[in-house]
Amino acid sequence: MMAFSNDYDVVVAGAGPAGSVTARELARRGFSVLLCEEHPVVGEPVQCAGLVSPRTLSENGIGPSDPLVQNTLTGADIVFPGGRCITIDAKEPRAYAINRSRFDRILAERAAEAGAELVCDCKFVDARRRESVKGLEVLLLDGKKEASVNCRLLVGADGPSSLVRRTFSLPEPAEFVRGYEAEYEGTSFDAPNRVTVLFGNRVAPGFFAWAIPVSKEGDTARIGLCIGKGAKGTPKSFFEGLIEHSALTPHIRDAAAIGAIAGKIPLGPLRRSTADNAALVGDAAAQVKPTSGGGVYTATLCAKLCAEACAEALSSGDLSKKSLGRYHSLWSKSIGKELGRGMAMRMVFRNLGDRSLDALGRSLDDPGILDTINAYGDIDYPSIVAGRLMKKAPALFKNLLFN
């Protein structure tokens, strides 16, 4: 059992990217920070496909030559329900496959180096207001033993099912998609610089499936999918169908699964992410790209803004919902509009039947449109390419809405 201090300025629940970056930035500013990770080892179990943008690495001070970068991706092969496959290839890095466990540990180590107290196998349980405490009494489960500490501010970076969010009666995400993924060895992807993306209501209703070559040789890959609300089946049952898909079987015929993960992704940015003495960041605040389910870049960006606003509130001594609301304003101004646009695109996409998806595939399979996607495609800001396509081919979006 860890010997905690009695009092901290900040307790951060969750040592994923959002929690570790927030803890690091607050510790750098001189505040006492307890960073709690519920699992025995930071970064395990992995809860992510491990595909990030170049911008994500840059925001975290990591170069593309770092050993945690496993493969460089320049494009995608997109497979539609009727079998049409279109290839997008920018011929330059658009994403990296990374060792996500190592990535998370690096960020947590940096938080500790900055002065945060990192404790693993320590789970947030509850928070109480007491007259004798200027702030909160935070209850923790340290291993199998209960513990409590006092803090002025609690930051919930505790994932999609955030207990901190529920404790402070903050809004829930608009929706969750559920996913299943397995890593395979012995694959034979002949274009290991491209991700395979598969659409279709028989494949991954309400979302999409993927195959990400993890090695430069194409002999290791992460294959998975997410499904939306109302899908008739479990993510695993759809996965079992996915690995029999004709677009994948030639590449995985002699491969073996070496591990699997399952989880859910929150979509739809929260209307409110702060309460008195509390703030949410990362998946807990649904700061996730609705079109892809990716959240590492947005978590990093919002964590830095969280630390900035929370540091001001801590210094002023005003930790009210109104004072901490500056954080919500900052991240909404920075990324909220993009997340809102992404959610609007998702609302259209999730209602498309296979016929409409095939019509989309036919429309996109045009040299001019593909050139536009290659030039402006950005997995962090998909509205950029959507806007370009809307100007270039307005009929494409009309067909989506009315096909």
C-alpha positions as CSV (number, residue, x, y, z in Angstrom):
1,M,0.0,0.0,0.0
2,M,1.3,3.4,-1.0
3,A,1.9,5.9,1.8
4,F,0.0,9.0,0.5
5,S,0.4,12.5,1.7
6,N,-2.7,13.9,3.3
7,D,-3.2,16.8,1.1
8,Y,-2.7,17.6,-2.6
9,D,-3.5,20.5,-4.8
10,V,-4.8,18.1,-7.5
11,V,-5.7,14.5,-7.8
12,V,-5.8,13.2,-11.4
13,A,-7.8,9.9,-11.9
14,G,-6.3,8.0,-14.8
15,A,-2.8,7.9,-16.3
16,G,-3.7,7.6,-19.9
17,P,-2.5,10.5,-22.2
18,A,-5.1,12.9,-21.0
19,G,-4.3,12.3,-17.3
20,S,-0.6,12.2,-17.6
21,V,-0.3,15.3,-19.7
22,T,-2.6,17.2,-17.3
23,A,-0.6,16.0,-14.3
24,R,2.7,16.9,-15.9
25,E,1.7,20.4,-16.9
26,L,0.2,21.1,-13.4
27,A,3.3,19.7,-11.7
28,R,5.6,21.8,-13.8
29,R,3.7,24.8,-12.6
30,G,4.6,23.9,-9.0
31,F,1.3,22.3,-7.8
32,S,1.3,19.1,-5.8
33,V,-0.3,16.4,-7.9
34,L,-1.3,12.8,-7.3
35,L,-1.7,10.8,-10.5
36,C,-3.7,7.6,-9.9
37,E,-3.8,4.7,-12.4
38,E,-6.3,1.9,-11.7
39,H,-4.2,-0.8,-13.4
40,P,-1.0,-2.3,-12.1
41,V,1.0,-1.1,-15.1
42,V,0.4,2.1,-17.1
43,G,-0.7,1.4,-20.6
44,E,-2.0,-2.1,-20.0
45,P,-4.3,-3.4,-21.0
46,V,-4.2,-1.5,-24.3
47,Q,-7.5,0.1,-25.2
48,C,-6.7,1.6,-28.5
49,A,-5.9,0.7,-32.1
50,G,-2.6,2.6,-31.8
51,L,-3.0,4.7,-34.9
52,V,-2.1,8.3,-34.4
53,S,-1.4,11.4,-36.6
54,P,2.0,13.0,-37.1
55,R,0.5,16.0,-35.2
56,T,-0.1,13.7,-32.2
57,L,3.5,12.8,-31.9
58,S,4.6,16.4,-32.4
59,E,2.2,17.6,-29.6
60,N,3.8,15.1,-27.3
61,G,7.4,15.9,-28.3
62,I,8.0,12.5,-29.9
63,G,9.7,12.2,-33.3
64,P,8.8,9.7,-36.1
65,S,12.1,7.9,-35.6
66,D,11.3,7.1,-32.0
67,P,11.4,3.3,-31.3
68,L,7.7,3.3,-30.2
69,V,6.8,4.2,-33.8
70,Q,6.2,0.8,-35.5
71,N,5.1,1.7,-39.0
72,T,4.4,4.7,-41.2
73,L,1.1,4.9,-43.1
74,T,0.6,7.1,-46.1
75,G,-2.9,6.1,-47.2
76,A,-5.8,3.7,-47.1
77,D,-7.6,1.1,-49.2
78,I,-11.3,1.7,-48.7
79,V,-13.7,-1.2,-49.3
80,F,-17.4,-0.6,-49.8
81,P,-20.2,-3.1,-49.3
82,G,-20.5,-4.1,-53.0
83,G,-16.8,-4.9,-53.2
84,R,-15.5,-1.7,-54.8
85,C,-12.1,-0.7,-53.4
86,I,-10.6,2.8,-53.8
87,T,-7.1,3.6,-52.9
88,I,-6.0,6.9,-51.2
89,D,-2.3,7.4,-51.0
90,A,-0.8,10.8,-50.1
91,K,2.8,9.4,-50.6
92,E,3.8,11.1,-47.3
93,P,3.1,10.2,-43.7
94,R,-0.5,10.6,-42.7
95,A,-0.5,8.3,-39.6
96,Y,1.8,6.2,-37.6
97,A,1.2,2.8,-35.9
98,I,2.6,3.0,-32.5
99,N,3.3,0.9,-29.4
100,R,0.5,2.4,-27.4
101,S,1.5,0.9,-24.1
102,R,5.0,2.4,-24.4
103,F,3.5,5.7,-25.5
104,D,1.3,5.9,-22.4
105,R,4.2,4.9,-20.1
106,I,6.5,7.6,-21.6
107,L,3.8,10.3,-20.8
108,A,3.3,9.0,-17.3
109,E,7.1,8.9,-16.7
110,R,7.3,12.5,-17.8
111,A,4.6,13.5,-15.4
112,A,6.5,11.8,-12.6
113,E,9.7,13.5,-13.6
114,A,7.9,16.8,-13.5
115,G,7.0,16.1,-9.9
116,A,3.6,14.4,-10.0
117,E,3.3,11.4,-7.6
118,L,2.4,8.4,-9.8
119,V,0.6,5.5,-8.1
120,C,-0.5,2.4,-10.0
121,D,-3.2,-0.1,-8.9
122,C,-5.0,2.8,-7.4
123,K,-8.6,3.5,-8.4
124,F,-10.8,6.5,-7.8
125,V,-13.9,5.5,-5.8
126,D,-15.7,8.6,-4.7
127,A,-15.4,12.3,-3.7
128,R,-17.0,14.0,-0.8
129,R,-17.3,17.6,0.4
130,R,-16.5,18.1,4.0
131,E,-16.7,21.3,6.1
132,S,-13.2,20.5,7.5
133,V,-11.7,20.1,4.0
134,K,-11.1,23.1,1.7
135,G,-12.1,21.2,-1.4
136,L,-12.7,17.4,-1.6
137,E,-12.0,14.3,0.3
138,V,-11.2,11.7,-2.4
139,L,-11.7,8.1,-1.7
140,L,-9.4,5.6,-3.4
141,L,-8.9,1.9,-3.6
142,D,-5.2,1.3,-3.3
143,G,-4.7,-2.3,-4.3
144,K,-7.3,-3.9,-2.1
145,K,-7.2,-1.3,0.7
146,E,-9.2,1.8,1.0
147,A,-7.5,5.2,1.3
148,S,-8.4,8.8,1.3
149,V,-6.7,12.1,0.5
150,N,-7.7,15.7,0.4
151,C,-7.4,17.9,-2.6
152,R,-8.5,21.2,-4.0
153,L,-9.2,19.9,-7.5
154,L,-10.1,16.5,-8.9
155,V,-9.4,15.9,-12.6
156,G,-11.3,13.0,-14.1
157,A,-9.3,11.4,-16.9
158,D,-10.8,8.0,-16.1
159,G,-12.0,7.0,-19.6
160,P,-15.3,6.4,-21.4
161,S,-17.2,5.1,-18.3
162,S,-15.8,7.9,-16.1
163,L,-16.8,7.5,-12.5
164,V,-15.7,11.1,-11.8
165,R,-18.3,12.2,-14.5
166,R,-21.0,10.3,-12.7
167,T,-20.0,11.4,-9.2
168,F,-20.4,15.1,-10.2
169,S,-23.5,14.5,-12.3
170,L,-21.9,15.8,-15.4
171,P,-23.5,15.1,-18.8
172,E,-23.1,11.8,-20.6
173,P,-21.7,11.5,-24.2
174,A,-24.3,11.5,-27.0
175,E,-23.5,7.9,-27.8
176,F,-21.0,5.1,-27.4
177,V,-19.7,2.7,-30.1
178,R,-18.4,-0.7,-29.0
179,G,-15.3,-2.3,-30.5
180,Y,-13.3,-5.5,-30.7
181,E,-9.8,-5.8,-32.1
182,A,-7.1,-8.5,-32.4
183,E,-3.5,-8.4,-33.2
184,Y,-2.2,-10.9,-35.8
185,E,1.2,-12.2,-36.5
186,G,2.1,-13.9,-39.9
187,T,-0.1,-11.6,-42.0
188,S,0.9,-10.8,-45.6
189,F,-0.2,-7.3,-46.5
190,D,1.4,-6.4,-49.7
191,A,0.9,-2.6,-49.2
192,P,1.9,-2.2,-45.6
193,N,2.0,1.6,-45.9
194,R,-1.8,1.6,-46.2
195,V,-4.6,0.9,-43.8
196,T,-7.6,-1.1,-45.0
197,V,-10.9,0.4,-44.1
198,L,-14.2,-1.6,-44.6
199,F,-17.7,-0.1,-44.6
200,G,-21.0,-1.9,-44.6
201,N,-23.9,-2.8,-42.3
202,R,-23.0,-6.5,-42.5
203,V,-19.4,-5.7,-41.6
204,A,-19.6,-3.0,-39.0
205,P,-23.0,-1.4,-38.7
206,G,-22.9,2.2,-37.6
207,F,-19.2,2.6,-37.9
208,F,-16.4,0.8,-39.8
209,A,-13.7,-2.0,-39.6
210,W,-10.0,-1.7,-40.1
211,A,-6.8,-3.6,-40.7
212,I,-3.7,-1.6,-39.7
213,P,-0.3,-3.1,-40.7
214,V,1.9,-2.7,-37.6
215,S,5.2,-3.7,-39.2
216,K,6.9,-2.2,-42.2
217,E,7.0,-5.7,-43.7
218,G,3.2,-6.2,-43.4
219,D,3.6,-9.4,-41.3
220,T,1.9,-8.0,-38.2
221,A,-1.5,-6.2,-38.2
222,R,-4.2,-5.0,-35.9
223,I,-7.7,-5.9,-37.2
224,G,-10.8,-4.7,-35.6
225,L,-14.1,-2.8,-35.8
226,C,-16.6,-0.8,-33.9
227,I,-20.4,-1.0,-34.1
228,G,-23.1,1.6,-33.4
229,K,-26.1,1.5,-31.1
230,G,-28.8,-0.9,-32.4
231,A,-26.4,-3.3,-34.1
232,K,-27.9,-6.8,-34.0
233,G,-25.0,-8.6,-32.5
234,T,-21.9,-8.2,-30.4
235,P,-18.6,-6.6,-31.6
236,K,-17.0,-10.0,-31.3
237,S,-19.7,-11.7,-33.5
238,F,-19.2,-9.1,-36.2
239,F,-15.4,-9.5,-35.9
240,E,-15.8,-13.2,-36.5
241,G,-17.5,-12.3,-39.8
242,L,-14.9,-9.7,-40.6
243,I,-11.9,-12.1,-40.6
244,E,-13.8,-14.1,-43.3
245,H,-14.2,-11.0,-45.5
246,S,-12.8,-11.5,-49.0
247,A,-10.8,-8.3,-48.7
248,L,-8.9,-9.6,-45.7
249,T,-8.6,-13.4,-46.1
250,P,-5.8,-13.4,-48.6
251,H,-3.7,-11.4,-46.1
252,I,-4.5,-13.3,-42.9
253,R,-4.9,-16.9,-44.2
254,D,-1.7,-18.1,-42.4
255,A,-1.8,-15.6,-39.5
256,A,-2.5,-16.2,-35.9
257,A,-4.1,-13.9,-33.3
258,I,-1.8,-13.1,-30.4
259,G,-4.2,-11.0,-28.3
260,A,-7.5,-9.2,-28.4
261,I,-9.1,-6.2,-26.7
262,A,-12.6,-4.9,-26.4
263,G,-14.0,-1.6,-25.3
264,K,-16.2,1.4,-26.1
265,I,-15.6,4.8,-27.4
266,P,-17.6,7.9,-26.3
267,L,-18.9,10.2,-29.1
268,G,-20.4,13.7,-28.9
269,P,-18.6,16.5,-26.9
270,L,-20.1,17.3,-23.5
271,R,-22.1,20.5,-23.0
272,R,-20.3,20.9,-19.6
273,S,-17.0,19.4,-18.5
274,T,-16.5,21.1,-15.1
275,A,-18.1,21.3,-11.7
276,D,-17.1,22.8,-8.4
277,N,-13.6,21.5,-7.7
278,A,-13.7,19.1,-10.6
279,A,-12.9,18.8,-14.3
280,L,-13.0,16.1,-17.0
281,V,-10.5,15.6,-19.8
282,G,-10.0,13.1,-22.6
283,D,-12.4,10.2,-23.1
284,A,-14.1,11.1,-19.8
285,A,-15.2,14.4,-21.5
286,A,-15.9,12.7,-24.9
287,Q,-13.1,14.7,-26.5
288,V,-13.0,12.2,-29.3
289,K,-13.2,12.6,-33.1
290,P,-16.7,11.3,-34.0
291,T,-15.7,10.3,-37.5
292,S,-12.8,8.0,-36.5
293,G,-13.1,7.3,-32.8
294,G,-9.5,8.6,-32.3
295,G,-8.8,10.5,-29.1
296,V,-5.1,10.8,-28.4
297,Y,-4.5,14.1,-30.3
298,T,-7.7,15.7,-28.8
299,A,-6.8,14.4,-25.3
300,T,-3.3,15.9,-25.5
301,L,-4.6,19.2,-26.8
302,C,-7.4,19.5,-24.2
303,A,-5.1,18.3,-21.3
304,K,-2.8,21.2,-21.9
305,L,-5.7,23.6,-21.9
306,C,-7.1,21.9,-18.8
307,A,-3.8,22.5,-17.0
308,E,-3.7,26.1,-18.1
309,A,-7.1,27.0,-16.9
310,C,-6.9,24.9,-13.7
311,A,-3.6,26.4,-12.8
312,E,-5.2,29.9,-12.9
313,A,-8.1,28.7,-10.8
314,L,-5.7,27.1,-8.2
315,S,-3.6,30.2,-8.0
316,S,-6.7,32.4,-7.6
317,G,-8.2,30.1,-5.0
318,D,-11.5,30.1,-6.9
319,L,-12.3,26.5,-7.9
320,S,-15.9,27.1,-8.5
321,K,-17.7,25.7,-11.6
322,K,-17.8,29.2,-13.0
323,S,-14.0,29.7,-12.6
324,L,-13.1,26.3,-13.9
325,G,-15.6,26.9,-16.8
326,R,-12.8,28.8,-18.5
327,Y,-11.3,25.4,-19.3
328,H,-14.5,24.3,-21.1
329,S,-14.5,27.5,-23.0
330,L,-10.9,27.0,-24.0
331,W,-11.2,23.5,-25.4
332,S,-14.6,24.3,-27.0
333,K,-13.0,27.2,-28.8
334,S,-9.9,25.1,-29.8
335,I,-11.4,21.8,-30.9
336,G,-15.1,21.9,-30.1
337,K,-16.3,23.2,-33.4
338,E,-14.4,20.5,-35.2
339,L,-15.9,17.8,-32.9
340,G,-19.3,19.3,-33.6
341,R,-18.8,19.1,-37.3
342,G,-17.5,15.6,-37.0
343,M,-20.7,14.7,-35.0
344,A,-22.8,16.2,-37.8
345,M,-21.0,14.1,-40.3
346,R,-21.5,11.0,-38.1
347,M,-25.2,11.6,-37.9
348,V,-25.4,11.4,-41.7
349,F,-23.1,8.5,-42.0
350,R,-24.6,6.2,-39.3
351,N,-28.0,6.3,-41.1
352,L,-26.6,5.2,-44.5
353,G,-27.6,1.9,-45.8
354,D,-25.3,-0.3,-48.0
355,R,-26.9,1.1,-51.1
356,S,-26.0,4.6,-50.1
357,L,-22.5,3.6,-49.1
358,D,-22.0,2.0,-52.5
359,A,-23.2,5.2,-54.2
360,L,-20.7,7.1,-52.1
361,G,-17.9,4.7,-53.2
362,R,-18.8,5.3,-56.9
363,S,-18.8,9.1,-56.4
364,L,-15.4,9.0,-54.6
365,D,-13.8,6.8,-57.3
366,D,-12.9,9.8,-59.4
367,P,-9.4,11.0,-60.1
368,G,-10.2,14.6,-59.2
369,I,-11.9,13.8,-56.0
370,L,-9.1,11.3,-55.0
371,D,-6.5,14.1,-55.7
372,T,-8.5,16.4,-53.3
373,I,-8.6,13.7,-50.6
374,N,-4.8,13.0,-51.0
375,A,-4.1,16.7,-50.8
376,Y,-6.3,17.8,-47.9
377,G,-7.0,14.6,-46.0
378,D,-6.4,15.0,-42.2
379,I,-7.5,12.5,-39.6
380,D,-7.5,15.1,-36.9
381,Y,-9.5,17.7,-38.9
382,P,-11.7,15.8,-41.3
383,S,-13.9,18.8,-41.9
384,I,-11.2,20.3,-44.0
385,V,-11.4,17.7,-46.7
386,A,-15.2,17.5,-46.3
387,G,-15.4,21.2,-47.0
388,R,-13.2,21.0,-50.1
389,L,-15.2,18.1,-51.4
390,M,-18.4,19.9,-50.8
391,K,-17.2,22.8,-53.0
392,K,-15.7,20.5,-55.6
393,A,-18.6,17.9,-55.8
394,P,-21.7,19.3,-54.1
395,A,-23.8,16.5,-55.8
396,L,-21.8,14.0,-53.7
397,F,-23.3,15.3,-50.5
398,K,-26.7,15.7,-52.0
399,N,-26.7,12.0,-53.0
400,L,-25.7,11.1,-49.5
401,L,-28.6,12.8,-48.0
402,F,-31.2,11.7,-50.5
403,N,-30.0,8.4,-52.0
